[in-house]
Amino acid sequence: MPRRTPHPILGWSAFPKAIFPAYPSPTGVRVLDVEQHRDWYLSQVQAPVGGAVLDLGCGKGADLLALAARIDDPRASFVGIDASPDHVREAQVATTDSRVSFGHSKVGSTLDFDDGVFDVLMTQEVLECFPDLDAFVPELARVLRPEGQIVASHYDWDTQAFTGSDRDRTRRVLRAWAEWEQSWMDHTDPWMGRRLWGYLQGSGLFEGEVRVRVMTNTEFSEPWHGYRMAHWFRGLVKRGMVSEADYEGFMSDLEEASAAGRYFWSVNRYVYVGRRVAADGQRGRP
Ligand SMILES: C[S@@+](CC[C@H](N)C(=O)[O-])C[C@H]1O[C@@H](n2cnc3c(N)ncnc32)[C@H](O)[C@@H]1O
């Protein structure tokens, strides 16, 4: 079977749905483009034989379980920690793989691990929750062995784009979403994607590069992420962050664009892929 690669400009949405395989998900949640992004994110991870991987803010464990399924190494170990006890419980029951463990931990300014115990630290959509990331980044470096790998991914919500006839209204809705500090967050930053480079490379503790993937949708329907996002925005109305009229107008716009074959959604996701600077000060490779 020929290898599929995303269209260089349009991403995965340029391909008809029929050619996608059924994407299995360890948690049962199937949002195709999110799962395609996960594949890409996990493909950045380079775990050595017998390596130990930490997933900081692992949620329900989908990333860690998908990674473990790819790595056929009996000596490897995979540790996920998350502040949500419910998420951790779901993650724990989703696997029987003895190499994988999940723990409940609300991380403050420190990580409860010894120095240099991990070969890989991965984290996706979590770093914005730390109010003082400059102070926390040295903790990420501390738990990694010298030249251990960091793979840190984040949306940049201010790059989210929907088609719409009323630009001001569309901006109001998207800005409200971007700035929404949800109940489980101690902090939010809709620019975290573009700031990964500054926080991680700028710390002098890592040497790496930023890779960017643009998620795009051209269909306003399940199972695409833009469609789900638009429906989640209703939560903004409930919280008084967007008026009912704005939300209804925004949704009508999207329905009309869809009926006319003009619907488009995109958002940028940034991944910093780097290595902890070696103890002797030498720089590693991404
Ligand atoms: C948007 S979810 C991302 C989950 C997962 N990494 C993914 O990409 O599917 C953010 C997760 O970070 C966790 N989280 C937020 N702040 C945290 C903290 N201080 N310590 C540990 N986990 C935290 C939340 O409980 C939530 O599961």
The ligand as an SDF file (V2000), in Angstrom:
LIG
                    3D

 27 29  0  0  0  0  0  0  0  0999 V2000
   -5.9620   19.4280   27.1990 C   0  0  0  0  0  0  0  0  0  0  0  0
   -5.6740   18.0800   28.2640 S   0  0  0  0  0  0  0  0  0  0  0  0
   -4.4110   17.2150   27.3470 C   0  0  0  0  0  0  0  0  0  0  0  0
   -4.3340   15.7600   27.6810 C   0  0  0  0  0  0  0  0  0  0  0  0
   -3.3560   14.9470   26.8290 C   0  0  0  0  0  0  0  0  0  0  0  0
   -1.9810   15.3940   26.9890 N   0  0  0  0  0  0  0  0  0  0  0  0
   -3.7720   15.0150   25.3730 C   0  0  0  0  0  0  0  0  0  0  0  0
   -3.1430   15.7350   24.5920 O   0  0  0  0  0  0  0  0  0  0  0  0
   -4.7540   14.3420   25.0120 O   0  0  0  0  0  0  0  0  0  0  0  0
   -4.7080   18.8170   29.5570 C   0  0  0  0  0  0  0  0  0  0  0  0
   -4.4320   17.8560   30.6950 C   0  0  0  0  0  0  0  0  0  0  0  0
   -3.4790   18.4610   31.5650 O   0  0  0  0  0  0  0  0  0  0  0  0
   -3.8270   18.1230   32.8930 C   0  0  0  0  0  0  0  0  0  0  0  0
   -3.2140   19.1270   33.7760 N   0  0  0  0  0  0  0  0  0  0  0  0
   -3.4700   20.4470   33.8210 C   0  0  0  0  0  0  0  0  0  0  0  0
   -2.7230   21.0370   34.7610 N   0  0  0  0  0  0  0  0  0  0  0  0
   -1.9710   20.0600   35.3170 C   0  0  0  0  0  0  0  0  0  0  0  0
   -1.0090   20.0270   36.3790 C   0  0  0  0  0  0  0  0  0  0  0  0
   -0.6730   21.1350   37.0400 N   0  0  0  0  0  0  0  0  0  0  0  0
   -0.4440   18.8570   36.7110 N   0  0  0  0  0  0  0  0  0  0  0  0
   -0.7640   17.7110   36.0430 C   0  0  0  0  0  0  0  0  0  0  0  0
   -1.6830   17.6850   35.0420 N   0  0  0  0  0  0  0  0  0  0  0  0
   -2.2720   18.8370   34.6930 C   0  0  0  0  0  0  0  0  0  0  0  0
   -5.3480   18.1230   32.8920 C   0  0  0  0  0  0  0  0  0  0  0  0
   -5.8900   17.3810   33.9500 O   0  0  0  0  0  0  0  0  0  0  0  0
   -5.6600   17.5420   31.5190 C   0  0  0  0  0  0  0  0  0  0  0  0
   -5.8330   16.1360   31.5570 O   0  0  0  0  0  0  0  0  0  0  0  0
  1  2  1  0
  2  3  1  0
  2 10  1  0
  3  4  1  0
  4  5  1  0
  5  6  1  0
  5  7  1  0
  7  8  2  0
  7  9  1  0
 10 11  1  0
 11 12  1  0
 11 26  1  0
 12 13  1  0
 13 14  1  0
 13 24  1  0
 14 15  1  0
 14 23  1  0
 15 16  2  0
 16 17  1  0
 17 18  1  0
 17 23  2  0
 18 19  1  0
 18 20  2  0
 20 21  1  0
 21 22  2  0
 22 23  1  0
 24 25  1  0
 24 26  1  0
 26 27  1  0
M  CHG  2   2   1   9  -1
M  END
$$$$
